[in-house]
Amino acid sequence: MSSPLHDNAVLDAPPIPFDNSYVRLPPQFFAEQAPTPVAAPRLIKFNTVLARDLGLDADVLERDGAAIFSGNKLLPGSEPIAMAYAGHQFGGFVPQLGDGRAILLGEVTDHSGRRRDIQLKGAGPTPFSRRGDGRAALGPVLREYIVSEAMYALGIPTTRALAAVTTGERVYREEVLPGAVFTRVAASHIRVGTFQYFAARGDTDSLRILADHVVDRHYPEIKDRQNRYLALMEAVAERQAALIARWLHVGFIHGVMNTDNMTISGETIDYGPCAFMDSYNPATVFSSIDRHGRYAYANQPAIGQWNIARLGETLLSLIDPSLDAAVDLANGVIKTYGERFQAHWLAGMRGKIGLATEEDDDLDLIQALLALMQQQEADFTLTFRRLSTLAESDDSEAPFTASFKDPDSAAPWLVRWRERLNREPQLPSERARAMRGVNPAFIPRNHRVEQAIEAAVEDDDFSLFEVLLTVLAKPYEDQPAFAPYAEPPQPAERVLQTFCGT
């Protein structure tokens, strides 16, 4: 494949040193597709730090970013493609989805030796667009930029934001909106749905090629295992169990956990109608398209297991030539998924309440706090952050109990908690420091994200967007100058629904 520069520019050295492995796979894996140029691109945000970590020429990319990150200029070495995949969407299987508005420009190897994809979202129609325009509106682009970078700062595996560009064009959804293009960086964009695409076609040869590619790229440590395809399923299950546990630890709700939105690498991907909880309620749903709560906060672990089962179905013919034997082996992985998740979740929750050792009653202590928080409509993030301070000083009990409708309701739980802490080896200052390292002060509060989006879309004002990125880059620091950003919304500010943007 070759991709000429749209404007015939001549560069001595490409600012992005592409080395593209996915295009070396057979042609049924993708469709060649260049981005569709836009009218008047403008670079509104460029992630200089990430660019340098990726080994890119940040100066050139920032100077020419409007043209490059809109797709108006293709750089030497770029081999743009739209990837093919299928997927279960809200439980219903669609045998062909694919990148309908995303175009993979190519791959680079970062300073740590990791291969990374660079992809444009909103770069125009592809063969997989299904009558869509292939474009993105500014609001969803800003949401993905904010939340993906916030997740990175929280220490949760995620795709990253490299750039955002406005297009000077309009897109038509429920209303007319300014268009934009988002540049996303990922360990890869291979999904459970990628495996489903070939399994649905009975294409075992392509499944094997795909699985071997994934092992080489993401799980080289299992390459020499006796049953590498079963080991692959186990490795993906482990990463997904750990990932979803981390989501729950910070109150994150993905919103669309379809199999085409679940990466094989174990990164969070596709920040559509995602949101963070304010007051704790395990049944919380924000997504406007999740009408029955399939992807509610508390349902996410089970959906992760369901998605792993769908991955296992695609691998059966590779796991063992005997279908019965393959099913038994895959079922073993599916059954242990729950144990993997519970171990990760419980370890993280112990850390959130200041426990460095393990006791049998810890789960009951944690569940009692969560039940109290739900009953008292306590803010998820603030409750744990204030508990971190209380772990060091009893003088801070009043701010902690103020999180509850009835402050006195917390007293019995605090007695149990302090008795448990008395059996811990840490000094109070050490415990509080550790707790502040896992209980963020700042998350992308939904109302703050919406305020930033509204200012940008309505007034071309990106100042709130910039401030929010600054605050969320240091979520575990107190940042007194930005204290209002740690507060939950007032009743009139609450965001009850989030939208996909497609």
N, C-alpha and C positions, 0 to 999 in steps of 0.2 A: 504494500500500500504506500501511496505517497500523498502528501498534503501540502500543496503550494501555499505560499503566503497570499492572502487575498489582495494585499496592496503591493505585492512585488517588492517588499522591503528586503534589504540585504543586511544581514547581521554577521559580524565577525565570529561571534560565539553565541549560541542560543541561550537565553536566560533560563530556560527550563531544559535540563539535560535528560530528555526522554529516553527510556529503554523499555519497550512495551512487550510484555510477555503474553498478554491475553490475546493480542491480534495474531500471535503465532499458533494459536489453537485453530482447529478446523473452522471453516466459514459458517457452519450452522450455529456457532456460538454467538454470533453478533451480526449486525448489519453495518456496513460502512456508511457513515453519515457525517458530513460536515455541518457545523452550525450555520444557521441562517442569519446573515448580517442584520443589524438593527440600524435605526435611523440616526440617533444622536446619543451614543453611549457616554456615560459620565461615571467615573470611579468615585464611589462614595465611601468605601472602606477597603483597606488593604492590610492584611496581617503580616507586617514586616518580620516579626519574630518567628512566626511559623515558616515564612518563606526562607529565612536563613537556616532554620533547622532542617529544611528539606534540601538544602544545598543549592537554592535558586539564586539568581542574580536579582536581589530585591530592588536595587536602584533602577534597573531597566524595567522591571515589572511594574513598579510604581509609576514610572514616567509614562509608559505606554499601556498602563493597566486598563484603561477604558476600552481600547481596541482589542486587547488580548483576552480580557475576561468577559467581554460581551460576545466573543466568537467572531468579531469582525476581522481579526488578524489571526491566522494560524501560524504557529511557529515551526521552524525546522524540527523534524523528529516527531511531531505530533501525528498520530494516526487515528483520527476521531471515529468512534464507533458508538452504536446503541446496542446495549447488551440484551440478549434474549433471556426471558425467564417466565415462569408461570406463577401460580400462587393461590392459596386459599384466602379469600377475602371475606371476613366475618363468617367463616366456616364453609363458604361455598367455593368450589374449585373452578378456577379460570385457567384453561390450558395454555393460553398465550396472553401474556401481559407485556413485559419488556420495557425498556426505557422509552417512555412516550414523550418525555420532555427533557431528558438528560442525555448528555453526550460525553463519553469518556475521552478526554483529550489524549491521555497516555499515562505512563507510569514513570516514577523517579525512585532513586534509592537515597534515603536520607543519611544524615551524618552517623546514625546508629546502625547503618547497614540494612534498614528495613525498607522493603519495597512499598511504595504508596501510590495510590490512584489519584489523579487530578481530574475532576469531572465538573462540567458546567450543567447547572439546572436552569431550565427556562430558555434554552438555546435554540428553540424552534422545533418543528415537527420532525418525527422519525417514522420509519415503517411500522413502529409499534404505538403510534399516537392514538389509534382508535377514534379518528375523527376529531381529536383534540387539536388545539392550536400550538401545543408544544411550548407555550410561554408560561412565565411565572409573574405574579403580581408582586409589588414591592413589599407589602405587608408580610406575606409568608417568608420572603427572603430575609427580611430583618429578624423575624421570629427565629428562623433556623440559625442565623448568625449568632444571635444572643444566646439561645439555649444551648447550642452545641459548644460554644466557647465556655459557657458557665459549667456545663457538665465536665469539660476538660479540667477546669480549675478545681472542681469538686473531687477530682481524681477518679472519675468514672469513665471506663472505656467508651470512646465516642468518635464519630467522624468530626472533622475540624472545618472551620471556616477560613478560607484563604482570601476571598474578596467578594465584594458586592458591587454591582454596577446597575445604574438605571439605564433604560434603553431609549428614552425619548419617544416611546410608543405607548399606546394604551392596550390593555387587555380587557376582555369582556367576560365577566362572571355574573353574579347577581347585579353588579353595578360596573361602571367603567372605572378602571383603576390604572395607576401608573405601572408600567412594566419594569421588570428587573431581571438580572441574571445572577445566580449565586454560584460561587466556585467552591466545591467541596473536596476535601482530602480524606481518603479512607485507606485502611489497610488493604481492603479490596471491596468491590461492590458485589461479590458473589454471595448469593442468598440461598436459603432453603428452597425458594422458588426456582432457582437456577437448576437445581437437581430435579425438581418436579417437572420442569420443562422437558427434559430428556426422558424421564421415567414415563411420562404420559404418552410419549411417542414410541415406547418400547425400544429406545435406542441405547442398548447396554454399552456399546462401544464408546459412545460419547459420555455416558455416565462414568465409565472407567477413566477416560481421559480427564474429565473434570475433577474426579476425586483425586487422581494422581497430581494434578495441578495444584489443588488445594493443599494436599499434604506437603508438596514441595514448598509452597509459598507460606503456609501458616503453621504447619505442624511437622517440621522436618524430623523432630525427635521420635516420631512413630513410623518413620519410613521403613525401618527394618523389622517392624513387629510382624509376627507370624500371620496375623489377620489385620492388616493395616486399615481395612475399611470398617471393621468393627471398632478398631481403635480410634478411627476418625469420628465415628458417631459418639464415642465416649468423650473424646476431647471437646467436641462442639457442645455436648450436653454440660460438661463441666464449666465451660466458659459462659454459657447462657445462664446456668444456675447462679454463678457468681455475679453476673451482670445484673440480673433481675433482683437479686438480694440487695445490691447496691442502690438500685432504683428505689426500693421500698425504704431503705435507710434514710433517704432524703425527701421522701414524699412525692416522688416523681410518678406521673401517669403518662405512659407513651401515647395511648389513644387509638393506635391502629396496629396492633401486633399481628398483622397478617403474615403468612409465611414468606411473602415477597418483601417484607420489611424486617426480616430477621437475618442478620449476616452470619456467615459461617465463621468469620474471624472473631466474633464475640464483641463487636462494637455496637453501640447505640446508633441507629440510623433512621433517617426520615422523620424529622421533627415537624409533623403536620399539626394535628389538633392536640398536641401535647400540653401538659400543664403541671404545676406543682400545687399540692394541697395547701390550703390555709388551715382551717380547723380540721382536726383529725376525724375522718369517717372512712372506714375501709370500703364502703360502697361508692365512693366518690367517682363520678364520671364527668368529664368536661366535653368530650368530643361530640359535636353536633350530629355525627353520623353513627355514633354508637348508641342506638336507640334502646337497646335491651341490656346495656351494661356488660356486654361480653368482655370488654377490656377494662373494667373497673379496677381501681387500685389493688384490691385484695385478690382479684382474679388473675393477676399477671403471672404469678408462679405457675398456676395450673395451665395457663395458655402456653407458657414456655415449654412445659412438658408435652402438651398436645402438639406443638410445632416440632419438637424433637421426634415424636412418633411419626410425623409426616416425613421427616428426613429419613428415619429408619426405613420406612416403606420404600423409598427410592433406592436404598442401598442393599436391599435383600438379595438381589441376584449377585452382588459382589461379595457379600458377607459369607455366603455358603451356597454351593450348588443345590443343596437340598433345601427346599422352601421351608419345610417344618423346622429344620435345624436353624436356618437363618432367622425365622420368626422368633424362636426361643431365645436366640442370642440377642436380637434387637430388643425384645421385651425385657430382658435383663437390664439393659441400659436404661430403658424407659422407667422401670421400677425404681432404679437407684437414683433417678433424677431428683425425686422428692427428698431423699436423704441428703443429696448434695446441696440442694437449695436450703434445706433446714439448717444444715451445718453452717453455711455461709451467713444466713440471716441471723441465726442465734449468736454467732461470734460477733457480728457487727452490732447487734443490739446490746450485747454485754458491754461492748466498748462505749456505746452511747450512754449507758447509765453508770459507767465508771468501774466495771468489773474486769480485772485482769486475770482472775482465776475462774474455775468452773465449779459450780455446785448443782446438785440435782434440781433444786427449787428455783433456779434462775429463770427458767422459762415462765413459771407461774408469776414471778415477780414482774417480769417484763409485760406479760399479758394483763396483769392487774393494772399497770400504769396505762397501757393503751386503752383498756376498757374505761378507766376513769377519764382519760382525755376525750374519748368519744362522748361519754355521758355529759361531760362538762364543756364540750365544744371548744376544747383548748387548741390553740394554734400549734401545729406539729413542730415547726422549726423553732419557734420561740421557747416552747416548753423544754426541749432538750438543750438548747443553748443556755437557758437560765438554770437548768439543773447542773450544767457544767460549772457555773459560778457557785452554786450552792454546795457543790462538792468540796469547795475550798473554805467556805465561810458560811456559818449559820446565819450571819447577819443579812444574807441575801435571800432569806426564805420568803419574804413578802413579795418581791418581784416574781418569784417562781409561782407562788400560789395565786398571784393576780391573773395568771393565764386561765384560771378556771372560773366558771360562772359563780360557783360557791367556793371561795378560797379555803374554807374550813374542810372541804371534802378531801383535800389532799393529805390531811394530817395522818390518817392511819397508814397510808402507803409510805409516807416519809419515815415513819417509825420503822417499818419493815426494811426499807432501803438502808437506813443508817445502821441497823443491826447487821445487815449483810456487809456493809462497808467495813465494819469493825473487824471482819475476818479477812480483810484484804491487806497485802503487804505494802502497798504504796503509801507514800506520804500524801496528805491532802493536796499539796501544791502540785505534785507529780500527777496525781489523778486528774485534777482539774485541767492541767495542761494537755493531757492525753485526750480528755473529753472534748476540749475545744478544738482539737485536731480532727475530730470526726463529726462534730455537731456544728454545722455552719451557722454563721450569723446572717448570711445573705444568700438568698436563692432568687431566681428570676420570678419574683412575684407577678402573678398574672396581670394585675392592674397596672403595674409599672411597665410591663412589656407592651400592653395595649396603649398606654399613654405615649410611649416612645414611637410606636407604629403610627398612631393617629397624627402626631405632630409631623412625622416625616411624610405621610401620605397626603395630609390635608394642607400642610403649610411648607413643605419642602424643608423642614427644620429637623436636623439630625442631632441636635444638641442633647436631647434626652437619651437617644440611642447611644451616644458617646459616653455620657455619664454612667449609664447602666453597664456598659462594657467595662468601664473603669472599676466600678464597685464590685462587679461579679468576678473580676480577675483575682480577687483576694477574699474568697468567701469565708475563710476561717479566721480572719482578722476583724477586730472590733470596728475600726474605721469610724471614729466619733463624728467626723465631718459629714458622714453619709448615714447617720443613725436613722433618719426617717425611712431609708430603703430597707431596713430590717423589720419594719412594722407591718402587720397585716393590714388589709384594706379596711376602710370604713364601710359600713353597710351599703352606702350608695356607690362605692367603688368596686364592689365585688364583681368578678367576671365569672359567669355561670356556664358559658359555652365557649369553646374554641373551634376553629374551622380549619379544614384541610387545605383549601386554597387552590385545588385543581378544578 
